Amino acid sequence: MKKRKLVSLLLLLIGVVLSVAFILRIEFPQGLEVYFKREYYNQFGPLAISVELLIAGYYFLIGHNKTNFALALFGFTALLDPLFDQLGLFDSIVPLYGTIILSICGLFCIWLAFANPFELKRLSRFVAILSLVLGVFIELFFNYS
């Protein structure tokens, strides 16, 4: 129980720090027409990934029955961003420090979700595939232009 809370608090701390860092990078333009362009919404992609980490960390802290789904969703989203960038599908706007931190956390969260060391509700195959598909959707929504 103490280890789970310690790990979840660490994930929450990382999520908060990255969320603040990514919010500070968002440019809020002058004029109304810019808010309706795709480029404006693309800059919220890194923030969406860090918010996923916050939600997964919170679920992990309280032991919610959807914890492993949230961990897998965050993990897939965090790992798909640099993968799609390397494949040339899009140019990721996540800064290098964010990519490194999110990739490490993503690998750890994928392991937590599938190995289930804290004996939370296990992921079914359907839910695991659903988390992967939603991760792909989130990445393409914020990055594909």
C-alpha positions in Angstrom: 0.0 0.0 0.0 2.8 2.4 0.9 4.7 1.6 -2.3 1.7 2.2 -4.4 1.0 5.6 -2.9 4.7 6.6 -3.2 4.8 5.6 -6.9 1.4 7.3 -7.5 2.6 10.5 -5.8 5.8 10.5 -7.9 3.7 10.1 -11.1 1.4 12.9 -9.9 4.4 15.2 -9.2 5.9 14.5 -12.6 2.5 15.1 -14.2 2.0 18.4 -12.4 5.5 19.7 -13.3 5.2 18.7 -16.9 1.7 20.2 -17.2 2.9 23.5 -15.8 5.9 23.5 -18.2 3.7 22.7 -21.2 1.1 25.3 -20.2 3.8 27.9 -20.1 4.8 27.0 -23.7 1.3 27.6 -25.1 1.0 30.8 -27.1 -2.4 32.5 -26.8 -2.8 34.6 -30.0 -4.4 38.0 -30.5 -7.5 38.0 -32.5 -10.4 35.6 -32.8 -9.7 33.9 -36.1 -6.5 32.3 -34.9 -8.4 30.2 -32.4 -10.2 28.4 -35.2 -7.0 27.2 -36.9 -5.5 23.8 -36.5 -2.1 25.1 -35.4 -3.5 26.6 -32.3 -5.0 23.3 -31.1 -1.8 21.3 -32.0 0.1 23.0 -29.2 -2.2 21.3 -26.6 -0.9 17.8 -27.5 1.9 17.7 -24.9 -0.5 19.1 -22.3 -3.0 16.3 -23.1 -0.3 13.7 -22.5 0.7 15.2 -19.1 -3.0 15.4 -18.1 -3.3 11.7 -18.9 -0.4 11.1 -16.6 -2.1 13.1 -13.9 -5.3 11.1 -14.2 -3.5 7.8 -14.3 -1.5 8.9 -11.2 -4.6 9.9 -9.4 -6.4 6.7 -10.2 -3.3 4.8 -9.0 -3.3 6.8 -5.8 -6.9 6.0 -4.9 -6.9 2.4 -6.3 -9.7 3.0 -8.8 -10.8 0.0 -10.8 -9.9 1.8 -14.1 -6.3 2.4 -13.0 -4.7 -0.1 -15.3 -6.7 1.3 -18.3 -5.6 4.8 -17.5 -2.0 3.7 -17.1 -2.0 1.8 -20.4 -3.7 4.7 -22.2 -1.1 7.2 -20.9 1.7 4.7 -21.6 0.7 4.1 -25.2 0.1 7.8 -25.9 3.4 8.8 -24.4 5.3 6.1 -26.4 3.4 6.7 -29.7 4.4 10.3 -29.8 8.2 9.7 -30.4 7.4 6.6 -32.4 5.2 8.5 -34.9 7.8 11.3 -35.0 10.6 8.9 -35.9 8.4 7.2 -38.5 7.9 10.6 -40.1 4.1 10.6 -39.6 4.3 14.1 -38.0 6.8 16.4 -36.3 6.2 16.1 -32.5 6.1 19.4 -30.7 6.9 17.8 -27.3 10.3 19.2 -26.2 13.2 16.8 -25.8 13.1 16.8 -22.0 9.4 16.1 -22.2 9.9 13.2 -24.6 12.5 11.6 -22.5 10.5 12.0 -19.2 7.2 10.9 -20.8 8.8 7.9 -22.5 10.3 6.7 -19.3 7.1 7.2 -17.4 5.2 5.6 -20.3 7.3 2.5 -20.3 6.9 2.2 -16.5 3.1 2.7 -16.7 2.8 0.1 -19.5 4.6 -2.3 -17.2 2.4 -1.4 -14.2 -0.7 -1.9 -16.3 0.2 -5.2 -17.8 2.2 -6.8 -15.0 -0.3 -5.6 -12.4 2.2 -5.8 -9.4 -0.2 -4.0 -7.1 -3.1 -6.4 -7.9 -5.6 -3.9 -9.2 -8.3 -4.9 -11.7 -6.6 -6.7 -14.5 -6.7 -5.5 -18.1 -8.7 -7.6 -20.5 -7.4 -8.0 -24.1 -10.3 -5.8 -25.3 -9.4 -3.0 -22.9 -5.7 -3.3 -23.7 -6.4 -2.9 -27.4 -8.9 -0.1 -26.7 -6.2 1.8 -24.8 -3.8 1.4 -27.7 -6.4 2.6 -30.2 -7.4 5.6 -28.1 -3.7 6.4 -27.7 -3.3 6.4 -31.5 -6.4 8.5 -31.8 -5.2 11.1 -29.3 -1.8 11.3 -31.0 -3.3 11.8 -34.4 -5.9 14.3 -33.2 -3.3 16.6 -31.8 -0.5 16.1 -34.3 -1.9 15.2 -37.7 -2.4 18.3 -39.8 
